[in-house]
Amino acid sequence: MDFTERVYESLCGQLVHPLPDVEDAFEEGKLCDRKYAEMLEAYQRLCVRLGKQNADEDVEIIIGAFFDIQRELCRKMYEYGAKFGFQ
């Protein structure tokens, strides 16, 4: 895993041993944690309305694509920040 990925995964709280100077944006009570909880609650309500027990394939595709887009944008922001010297 390259350094950019380690930063991203540390930021998202996905590593057992995150980088020490990178904040976990999904730490309990933080904005990302609260918004993720809201998203899960909305997802559960949507599944109930659709008559799905646990998950809906199309919603899973939408969420997965969003996370892929987010990861790419974060990587690009990191690279541009390094390129332009964090101006």
TORLOFI-117342 format. One record per residue: residue number from 0; z, x negated, y negated of N, C-alpha, C in turn. Coordinates in nm, 4 decimals. Layout:
N
{torvo NUM; {Z; X; Y}; {Z; X; Y}; {Z; X; Y}}
...
***
This chain:
87
{torvo 0; {0.0000; -0.0850; 0.1171}; {0.0000; 0.0000; 0.0000}; {0.0000; -0.0899; -0.1238}}
{torvo 1; {-0.0922; -0.0599; -0.2165}; {-0.0988; -0.1427; -0.3367}; {0.0103; -0.1015; -0.4368}}
{torvo 2; {0.0252; -0.1813; -0.5401}; {0.1328; -0.1613; -0.6369}; {0.1212; -0.0255; -0.7074}}
{torvo 3; {-0.0008; 0.0143; -0.7439}; {-0.0210; 0.1427; -0.8103}; {0.0288; 0.2574; -0.7229}}
{torvo 4; {-0.0003; 0.2517; -0.5939}; {0.0470; 0.3544; -0.5007}; {0.1989; 0.3526; -0.4896}}
{torvo 5; {0.2579; 0.2335; -0.4894}; {0.4050; 0.2247; -0.4830}; {0.4690; 0.2868; -0.6072}}
{torvo 6; {0.4088; 0.2652; -0.7232}; {0.4602; 0.3261; -0.8460}; {0.4516; 0.4781; -0.8348}}
{torvo 7; {0.3344; 0.5287; -0.7962}; {0.3139; 0.6734; -0.7853}; {0.4108; 0.7352; -0.6846}}
{torvo 8; {0.4208; 0.6768; -0.5686}; {0.5071; 0.7333; -0.4652}; {0.6549; 0.7199; -0.5012}}
{torvo 9; {0.6912; 0.6162; -0.5755}; {0.8286; 0.6052; -0.6269}; {0.8538; 0.7158; -0.7283}}
{torvo 10; {0.7586; 0.7383; -0.8160}; {0.7690; 0.8428; -0.9184}; {0.7843; 0.9805; -0.8554}}
{torvo 11; {0.7158; 1.0020; -0.7433}; {0.7199; 1.1319; -0.6754}; {0.8345; 1.1437; -0.5753}}
{torvo 12; {0.9162; 1.0395; -0.5638}; {1.0299; 1.0446; -0.4729}; {0.9915; 1.0410; -0.3268}}
{torvo 13; {0.8804; 0.9771; -0.2946}; {0.8289; 0.9763; -0.1579}; {0.8655; 0.8518; -0.0778}}
{torvo 14; {0.9303; 0.7543; -0.1396}; {0.9604; 0.6289; -0.0691}; {1.1086; 0.6184; -0.0364}}
{torvo 15; {1.1363; 0.5636; 0.0810}; {1.2750; 0.5368; 0.1191}; {1.3317; 0.4269; 0.0291}}
{torvo 16; {1.2503; 0.3275; -0.0019}; {1.2899; 0.2171; -0.0891}; {1.1962; 0.2133; -0.2099}}
{torvo 17; {1.2215; 0.3003; -0.3094}; {1.1329; 0.3049; -0.4260}; {1.1490; 0.1821; -0.5140}}
{torvo 18; {1.0540; 0.1624; -0.6020}; {1.0647; 0.0542; -0.6995}; {1.1841; 0.0839; -0.7903}}
{torvo 19; {1.2689; -0.0150; -0.8136}; {1.3946; 0.0102; -0.8856}; {1.3780; 0.0554; -1.0304}}
{torvo 20; {1.2718; 0.0187; -1.0967}; {1.2547; 0.0542; -1.2375}; {1.1682; 0.1782; -1.2581}}
{torvo 21; {1.1378; 0.2514; -1.1500}; {1.0550; 0.3711; -1.1597}; {1.1422; 0.4939; -1.1338}}
{torvo 22; {1.1428; 0.5838; -1.2306}; {1.2215; 0.7067; -1.2218}; {1.1629; 0.8004; -1.1173}}
{torvo 23; {1.2481; 0.8666; -1.0417}; {1.2063; 0.9714; -0.9489}; {1.1948; 1.1002; -1.0294}}
{torvo 24; {1.0727; 1.1418; -1.0586}; {1.0488; 1.2597; -1.1412}; {1.0858; 1.3893; -1.0698}}
{torvo 25; {1.1064; 1.3818; -0.9375}; {1.1414; 1.5006; -0.8598}; {1.2903; 1.5039; -0.8230}}
{torvo 26; {1.3679; 1.4199; -0.8873}; {1.5122; 1.4207; -0.8639}; {1.5667; 1.5587; -0.8976}}
{torvo 27; {1.6687; 1.6006; -0.8230}; {1.7248; 1.7345; -0.8400}; {1.7573; 1.7649; -0.9865}}
{torvo 28; {1.7067; 1.8786; -1.0324}; {1.7340; 1.9247; -1.1672}; {1.6329; 1.8813; -1.2719}}
{torvo 29; {1.5506; 1.7824; -1.2397}; {1.4513; 1.7370; -1.3373}; {1.3344; 1.8358; -1.3426}}
{torvo 30; {1.2536; 1.8246; -1.4477}; {1.1442; 1.9192; -1.4706}; {1.0531; 1.9338; -1.3482}}
{torvo 31; {1.0092; 1.8238; -1.2900}; {0.9181; 1.8326; -1.1745}; {0.9850; 1.9034; -1.0567}}
{torvo 32; {1.1115; 1.8776; -1.0350}; {1.1863; 1.9446; -0.9284}; {1.1921; 2.0946; -0.9537}}
{torvo 33; {1.2218; 2.1343; -1.0766}; {1.2315; 2.2763; -1.1104}; {1.0949; 2.3448; -1.0991}}
{torvo 34; {0.9903; 2.2798; -1.1481}; {0.8562; 2.3388; -1.1414}; {0.8066; 2.3477; -0.9972}}
{torvo 35; {0.8398; 2.2488; -0.9153}; {0.8008; 2.2527; -0.7746}; {0.8705; 2.3695; -0.7047}}
{torvo 36; {0.9978; 2.3913; -0.7363}; {1.0719; 2.5043; -0.6787}; {1.0088; 2.6370; -0.7216}}
{torvo 37; {0.9689; 2.6482; -0.8484}; {0.9009; 2.7688; -0.8968}; {0.7700; 2.7905; -0.8216}}
{torvo 38; {0.6968; 2.6815; -0.7993}; {0.5701; 2.6901; -0.7280}; {0.5925; 2.7391; -0.5851}}
{torvo 39; {0.6937; 2.6862; -0.5179}; {0.7209; 2.7285; -0.3806}; {0.7607; 2.8752; -0.3741}}
{torvo 40; {0.8403; 2.9197; -0.4694}; {0.8805; 3.0606; -0.4722}; {0.7584; 3.1507; -0.4932}}
{torvo 41; {0.6703; 3.1128; -0.5861}; {0.5482; 3.1906; -0.6105}; {0.4595; 3.1903; -0.4859}}
{torvo 42; {0.4529; 3.0770; -0.4180}; {0.3730; 3.0658; -0.2960}; {0.4266; 3.1603; -0.1879}}
{torvo 43; {0.5575; 3.1651; -0.1745}; {0.6178; 3.2541; -0.0749}; {0.5900; 3.4007; -0.1080}}
{torvo 44; {0.5996; 3.4368; -0.2367}; {0.5691; 3.5743; -0.2768}; {0.4228; 3.6078; -0.2484}}
{torvo 45; {0.3343; 3.5123; -0.2757}; {0.1920; 3.5331; -0.2511}; {0.1655; 3.5532; -0.1024}}
{torvo 46; {0.2287; 3.4740; -0.0192}; {0.2112; 3.4890; 0.1259}; {0.2571; 3.6272; 0.1720}}
{torvo 47; {0.3672; 3.6757; 0.1161}; {0.4150; 3.8091; 0.1516}; {0.3102; 3.9135; 0.1113}}
{torvo 48; {0.2570; 3.9028; -0.0113}; {0.1558; 3.9984; -0.0568}; {0.0297; 3.9925; 0.0291}}
{torvo 49; {-0.0033; 3.8731; 0.0775}; {-0.1223; 3.8581; 0.1618}; {-0.0961; 3.8945; 0.3073}}
{torvo 50; {0.0287; 3.9212; 0.3399}; {0.0639; 3.9549; 0.4771}; {0.0672; 3.8348; 0.5697}}
{torvo 51; {0.0903; 3.7177; 0.5131}; {0.0974; 3.5938; 0.5913}; {0.2431; 3.5609; 0.6190}}
{torvo 52; {0.2705; 3.5136; 0.7395}; {0.4074; 3.4808; 0.7781}; {0.4579; 3.3560; 0.7054}}
{torvo 53; {0.3853; 3.2467; 0.7142}; {0.4338; 3.1199; 0.6604}; {0.3409; 3.0563; 0.5584}}
{torvo 54; {0.2112; 3.0633; 0.5810}; {0.1190; 2.9901; 0.4944}; {-0.0175; 3.0586; 0.4927}}
{torvo 55; {-0.0896; 3.0337; 0.3862}; {-0.2265; 3.0822; 0.3745}; {-0.3167; 2.9603; 0.3602}}
{torvo 56; {-0.4197; 2.9514; 0.4430}; {-0.5055; 2.8331; 0.4462}; {-0.5712; 2.8056; 0.3111}}
{torvo 57; {-0.6207; 2.9084; 0.2446}; {-0.6863; 2.8870; 0.1158}; {-0.5886; 2.8376; 0.0101}}
{torvo 58; {-0.4693; 2.8920; 0.0089}; {-0.3690; 2.8459; -0.0874}; {-0.3319; 2.7006; -0.0567}}
{torvo 59; {-0.3218; 2.6660; 0.0701}; {-0.2929; 2.5279; 0.1089}; {-0.4035; 2.4337; 0.0602}}
{torvo 60; {-0.5280; 2.4768; 0.0695}; {-0.6403; 2.3960; 0.0212}; {-0.6293; 2.3764; -0.1297}}
{torvo 61; {-0.5983; 2.4843; -0.2024}; {-0.5849; 2.4762; -0.3482}; {-0.4738; 2.3795; -0.3869}}
{torvo 62; {-0.3586; 2.3923; -0.3234}; {-0.2452; 2.3052; -0.3555}; {-0.2772; 2.1606; -0.3200}}
{torvo 63; {-0.3359; 2.1376; -0.2024}; {-0.3717; 2.0019; -0.1617}; {-0.4712; 1.9377; -0.2575}}
{torvo 64; {-0.5700; 2.0159; -0.3006}; {-0.6690; 1.9637; -0.3948}; {-0.6035; 1.9295; -0.5281}}
{torvo 65; {-0.5117; 2.0142; -0.5729}; {-0.4412; 1.9868; -0.6974}; {-0.3635; 1.8556; -0.6873}}
{torvo 66; {-0.2936; 1.8337; -0.5776}; {-0.2180; 1.7093; -0.5616}; {-0.3108; 1.5881; -0.5550}}
{torvo 67; {-0.4268; 1.6026; -0.4919}; {-0.5246; 1.4931; -0.4897}; {-0.5742; 1.4611; -0.6309}}
{torvo 68; {-0.6030; 1.5659; -0.7082}; {-0.6464; 1.5469; -0.8468}; {-0.5362; 1.4797; -0.9279}}
{torvo 69; {-0.4127; 1.5263; -0.9105}; {-0.2995; 1.4680; -0.9824}; {-0.2837; 1.3200; -0.9511}}
{torvo 70; {-0.2928; 1.2850; -0.8241}; {-0.2791; 1.1447; -0.7829}; {-0.3874; 1.0583; -0.8485}}
{torvo 71; {-0.5111; 1.1076; -0.8493}; {-0.6221; 1.0327; -0.9095}; {-0.6017; 1.0162; -1.0603}}
{torvo 72; {-0.5616; 1.1233; -1.1285}; {-0.5381; 1.1139; -1.2725}; {-0.4234; 1.0183; -1.3041}}
{torvo 73; {-0.3179; 1.0233; -1.2252}; {-0.2047; 0.9318; -1.2472}; {-0.2473; 0.7867; -1.2259}}
{torvo 74; {-0.3263; 0.7630; -1.1220}; {-0.3754; 0.6274; -1.0956}; {-0.4595; 0.5775; -1.2120}}
{torvo 75; {-0.5485; 0.6631; -1.2612}; {-0.6343; 0.6248; -1.3739}; {-0.5506; 0.5985; -1.5001}}
{torvo 76; {-0.4519; 0.6833; -1.5267}; {-0.3658; 0.6628; -1.6440}; {-0.2932; 0.5290; -1.6334}}
{torvo 77; {-0.2457; 0.4967; -1.5144}; {-0.1767; 0.3703; -1.4937}; {-0.2719; 0.2529; -1.5204}}
{torvo 78; {-0.3924; 0.2625; -1.4642}; {-0.4900; 0.1549; -1.4832}; {-0.5327; 0.1403; -1.6291}}
{torvo 79; {-0.5535; 0.2528; -1.6970}; {-0.5904; 0.2443; -1.8395}; {-0.4749; 0.1915; -1.9220}}
{torvo 80; {-0.3539; 0.2272; -1.8886}; {-0.2380; 0.1727; -1.9591}; {-0.2322; 0.0219; -1.9449}}
{torvo 81; {-0.2565; -0.0280; -1.8235}; {-0.2579; -0.1725; -1.8010}; {-0.3746; -0.2385; -1.8749}}
{torvo 82; {-0.4886; -0.1739; -1.8725}; {-0.6088; -0.2289; -1.9376}; {-0.5915; -0.2400; -2.0899}}
{torvo 83; {-0.5354; -0.1381; -2.1507}; {-0.5230; -0.1337; -2.2952}; {-0.3885; -0.1856; -2.3466}}
{torvo 84; {-0.3087; -0.2391; -2.2554}; {-0.1823; -0.3021; -2.2946}; {-0.0757; -0.2056; -2.3434}}
{torvo 85; {-0.0771; -0.0836; -2.2923}; {0.0241; 0.0154; -2.3278}; {0.0355; 0.0335; -2.4783}}
{torvo 86; {-0.0775; 0.0468; -2.5455}; {-0.0801; 0.0585; -2.6919}; {-0.0212; 0.1880; -2.7370}}
***
